[in-house]
Amino acid sequence: MKPIDIWLLVYPGFVLLDATGPAQVFATANDEARDAGLPEPYRIRLTAPGGGLVASSAGVGVMTAPLPRAGRALAGATLIVAGGRGLGGGASPAQDPAPDPAIVRWVQRAAAGMDGGLGLRRCCAVCTGAFVLARAGLLRGRSVVTHWMDAAALQAQHPELRVLDDAIYVKDGAYYTSAGIAAGMDLALSLVEEDRGRGAALDTAKRLVLFFKRPGGQRQFSSELLAQADPQGLHGRLTGWLRPRLKRQIDVEQMAAACAVSVRTLHRRLRQEAGVSPAQLLLRLRMEAACGLLERPGMSVKRAASQSGFGNEYNLRRAFAAQLGVVPSAYQQRFG
């Protein structure tokens, strides 16, 4: 079989693991195939505008080839855009300017004809690489994911996207996006599984000492409501009122009264400010509290359930399974 070309797009200041992590997954899949007496399934190339040595944000440089011309050179290939600063992921242009227009135009040309089966076979992004695909107009109306710290900015800049805040990686048609940094390796493993089957991908994961399917989503690695709203807004004021009262039985009427608004106004403004209902906000705050408690030495699941407002272990287990995809004891083993 003809090897699949993997083009990893980088630029000055890219996140090293966004590119080298997926590259190593594909290289390890090649090792597995070679050890089994089979042809190597992947041909891996790093590319950048102009080619040559490109420095990552870690200060480590990588050698790259110039951007290939769209067309035959990319036919049937997989493109992966690495994340990093300079892609528009900041809260303002001063914090993180928009992607280089030359890179955006090249990605547009590279992806041209994909829907008709021409050119690239797959177009992928790791972390804030999703901002490049979005700016190129490739993700319109699609489900996407990026690093949890940048999800709100991506949604605000591109309201035409369905930005998911918890997935490790997402496939929508021929377009793939992943959460931050190490999640690029999860994405690459999924591509190996797609290309060569579950067994080959599992062998690759074993050799890399990685989860084949990582338990839970990226919320387990973040503070759920970090900097999500203006502290002086209704969402911020309600959050401040709820946090010291999480152990109580609280209904929406009490929340509305605490904010001096009607129940209807409370629902409407919370949706506008944070995209949640009052009940969802209360659940998320209790989840945040439970996670913090379980990270403390000597904390039992029973005590964490009681102190975070879930009441008992059963309710806490149900919430963790639904929100994080793991049970409390597994979370505690990983982060406690």
C-alpha positions in Angstrom: 0.0 0.0 0.0 1.1 3.5 -0.7 2.1 5.3 2.5 -0.2 8.1 3.8 1.5 11.5 3.7 1.2 13.3 7.0 2.0 17.1 6.7 2.5 18.8 10.1 2.2 22.6 9.7 4.3 24.7 12.1 5.4 28.3 12.4 7.5 30.4 14.7 6.3 30.0 18.3 4.3 26.8 17.7 3.7 24.4 20.7 6.4 21.7 20.3 4.2 18.8 21.5 1.3 19.8 19.2 3.5 18.7 16.3 6.0 16.3 17.7 3.4 14.4 19.7 1.3 13.4 16.6 4.5 12.8 14.6 5.7 10.3 17.2 2.4 8.5 17.2 2.7 8.0 13.4 6.4 7.1 13.7 5.6 4.5 16.3 2.9 3.1 14.1 5.6 2.8 11.4 7.8 0.9 13.9 5.0 -1.5 14.7 4.4 -2.2 11.0 8.1 -2.7 10.3 8.5 -5.1 13.2 5.6 -7.1 11.8 7.3 -7.3 8.4 4.9 -4.8 6.8 5.5 -1.6 4.8 5.6 1.6 6.8 2.1 3.1 6.6 3.1 6.8 7.1 5.4 9.3 5.5 5.8 12.2 8.0 6.8 15.7 7.1 7.0 19.0 9.0 6.3 22.0 6.9 6.4 25.8 7.4 6.3 28.9 5.2 9.7 29.1 3.6 10.9 25.9 5.2 14.1 25.6 7.2 14.6 25.7 11.0 11.5 26.8 12.9 11.7 27.6 16.6 8.9 26.4 18.9 7.6 28.2 22.0 9.9 25.8 24.0 12.9 27.2 22.3 13.5 23.9 20.5 13.8 24.2 16.7 12.6 21.7 14.1 13.7 21.4 10.4 10.9 21.8 8.0 10.2 21.6 4.3 8.6 24.5 2.4 4.8 24.5 2.1 4.0 22.1 -0.7 2.0 23.4 -3.7 -1.7 22.5 -3.4 -2.7 19.7 -5.8 -0.9 16.5 -6.5 1.6 16.9 -3.7 -1.3 16.8 -1.2 -3.5 14.3 -2.9 -4.8 11.8 -0.3 -2.7 13.4 2.5 -3.5 14.4 6.0 -2.8 17.9 7.2 -2.3 18.7 10.9 -2.0 22.3 12.0 -0.2 22.7 15.3 -1.3 25.2 17.9 0.5 28.0 19.5 0.6 31.8 20.1 -0.1 34.0 17.1 -3.3 32.2 16.0 -5.9 34.5 17.6 -6.6 32.4 20.7 -6.2 35.3 23.1 -9.0 37.4 24.6 -7.9 40.4 22.4 -5.7 41.0 19.3 -3.1 42.5 21.6 -2.8 39.3 23.5 -2.7 37.0 20.5 -2.9 38.4 16.9 -4.8 36.6 14.2 -3.1 33.9 12.1 -0.7 34.8 9.4 -2.9 35.5 6.3 -0.4 33.6 4.1 -0.9 30.5 6.2 -4.6 30.9 6.1 -4.6 31.2 2.3 -2.4 28.2 1.9 -4.7 26.1 4.1 -7.6 27.2 2.0 -5.9 26.1 -1.2 -4.8 22.9 0.4 -8.3 22.0 1.5 -9.9 23.0 -1.8 -11.6 20.0 -3.4 -11.8 17.9 -0.3 -15.5 17.6 -0.4 -15.3 16.3 -3.9 -12.6 13.7 -3.1 -9.8 15.8 -4.5 -6.7 17.1 -2.7 -6.3 16.5 1.0 -8.1 13.4 2.5 -8.2 14.9 6.1 -7.7 18.3 7.6 -6.8 18.4 11.3 -5.9 20.9 14.0 -4.4 20.5 17.4 -5.2 23.0 20.2 -5.4 26.5 18.8 -4.7 25.3 15.3 -8.5 25.2 15.1 -8.3 29.1 14.8 -6.5 28.7 11.5 -9.1 26.2 10.1 -11.9 28.5 11.3 -10.3 31.6 9.8 -9.9 29.7 6.5 -13.7 29.1 6.5 -13.3 25.3 6.7 -15.3 24.6 9.9 -18.5 26.6 9.3 -21.4 24.8 10.9 -19.2 22.0 12.2 -18.6 20.7 15.7 -15.1 21.6 16.9 -12.9 21.6 20.0 -9.8 23.4 21.1 -8.0 23.9 24.4 -10.4 24.6 27.2 -8.7 28.0 27.9 -9.4 29.1 24.3 -12.9 27.6 23.7 -14.8 30.8 24.7 -12.6 32.9 22.4 -13.1 30.5 19.5 -16.8 30.6 19.9 -16.9 34.4 20.3 -14.8 34.9 17.2 -16.6 32.3 15.1 -20.3 32.0 16.2 -20.9 29.8 13.1 -19.1 27.0 14.8 -20.4 24.5 17.4 -17.5 24.7 19.9 -17.5 21.8 22.4 -15.9 22.5 25.7 -15.2 19.0 26.9 -14.2 16.6 24.1 -10.6 15.4 23.7 -11.0 15.4 19.9 -13.9 15.7 17.5 -14.4 14.4 13.9 -16.9 16.2 11.7 -16.7 14.9 8.2 -13.1 15.1 6.9 -12.2 17.8 9.5 -10.7 16.8 12.9 -9.9 19.1 15.9 -8.5 18.2 19.3 -8.1 19.8 22.7 -4.8 21.2 23.9 -1.3 19.9 23.5 -1.2 16.2 24.5 -4.7 15.7 23.1 -3.0 15.8 19.6 -1.6 12.4 20.4 -5.1 11.1 21.2 -6.2 12.5 17.8 -3.3 10.9 16.0 -4.1 7.5 17.6 -7.7 7.8 16.4 -6.3 8.4 12.8 -4.1 5.3 13.1 -7.2 3.3 14.2 -9.1 4.7 11.2 -6.3 3.8 8.8 -5.1 0.5 10.2 -7.7 -0.9 12.6 -8.1 -1.1 16.4 -5.4 -3.7 16.9 -2.7 -1.6 15.3 -3.7 1.5 17.1 -3.8 -0.4 20.4 -0.3 -1.7 19.8 0.9 1.8 19.1 -0.7 3.1 22.3 1.0 0.3 24.3 4.4 1.1 22.9 3.9 4.8 23.7 2.6 4.0 27.2 -0.6 6.0 26.4 -4.3 5.5 27.0 -5.8 4.0 23.9 -9.1 5.8 24.8 -8.5 8.4 27.5 -11.2 8.3 30.2 -13.1 11.5 30.6 -13.0 14.8 28.8 -10.8 17.8 29.3 -13.0 19.3 32.0 -11.2 17.0 34.4 -8.0 19.0 33.8 -9.5 22.5 34.2 -11.3 24.6 36.6 -14.8 24.5 35.1 -15.7 28.1 35.4 -12.3 29.7 35.2 -12.7 33.4 34.1 -16.0 32.5 32.5 -17.8 35.8 33.3 -17.5 39.3 34.5 -17.5 39.1 38.4 -19.8 42.1 38.4 -22.3 40.6 36.0 -25.2 38.5 37.0 -23.4 35.3 36.4 -20.5 36.4 38.5 -22.7 37.7 41.3 -24.7 34.5 41.4 -21.6 32.4 41.4 -20.3 34.4 44.4 -23.6 33.9 46.2 -23.8 30.2 45.5 -20.3 29.1 46.4 -20.6 29.4 50.2 -24.1 27.8 50.1 -23.4 24.7 48.0 -24.3 22.3 50.8 -27.8 23.7 51.0 -30.9 22.8 49.1 -31.2 25.7 46.6 -33.9 26.3 44.1 -34.2 28.7 41.2 -36.5 31.0 43.1 -33.9 31.5 45.8 -31.3 32.2 43.2 -33.5 34.8 41.4 -34.3 36.5 44.7 -30.6 36.7 45.7 -29.9 38.5 42.4 -33.1 40.7 42.7 -34.4 39.6 39.3 -37.3 37.5 38.2 -36.9 33.8 37.4 -37.4 34.4 33.7 -34.8 37.2 33.7 -32.3 35.0 35.6 -32.7 32.2 32.9 -32.3 34.7 30.1 -29.3 36.6 31.4 -27.4 33.5 32.5 -27.9 32.1 29.0 -26.6 35.3 27.5 -23.6 35.7 29.8 -22.4 32.1 30.3 -24.6 29.8 28.1 -26.0 27.9 31.1 -29.2 27.5 33.1 -29.4 28.2 36.8 -29.5 24.5 37.5 -26.5 23.8 35.3 -24.5 26.6 37.0 -25.2 25.1 40.4 -24.2 21.6 39.2 -21.0 22.9 37.7 -20.1 24.7 40.9 -20.7 21.6 42.9 -18.6 19.6 40.5 -15.8 22.1 40.8 -16.0 21.9 44.6 -16.1 18.1 44.6 -13.0 17.9 42.3 -11.1 20.3 44.6 -12.0 18.2 47.6 -11.0 14.9 46.0 -7.6 16.4 45.2 -6.9 16.9 48.9 -4.9 14.2 50.8 -7.1 11.9 53.0 -10.4 13.1 51.6 -13.0 10.3 51.3 -15.6 10.2 48.5 -18.3 10.2 51.1 -17.1 13.4 52.7 -16.5 15.1 49.3 -20.1 14.3 48.3 -21.5 15.8 51.5 -19.3 18.9 51.5 -19.9 19.8 47.9 -23.6 19.6 48.1 -24.3 16.2 46.4 -25.5 14.7 49.7 -24.3 11.1 49.1 -21.8 9.0 47.1 -24.5 7.8 44.7 -25.4 11.3 43.6 -21.7 12.2 43.3 -21.0 9.1 41.2 -23.9 9.8 38.8 -22.7 13.4 38.4 -19.1 12.4 37.7 -20.1 9.8 35.2 -22.3 12.2 33.3 -20.0 15.3 33.5 -16.5 13.8 33.4 -16.9 10.3 32.2 -15.1 8.9 35.2 -16.1 7.8 38.7 -14.9 9.9 41.7 -12.4 7.3 42.9 -10.8 7.2 39.5 -10.5 11.0 39.5 -9.1 10.9 43.0 -6.4 8.3 42.0 -5.4 10.5 39.0 -5.3 13.9 40.7 -5.4 13.4 44.4 
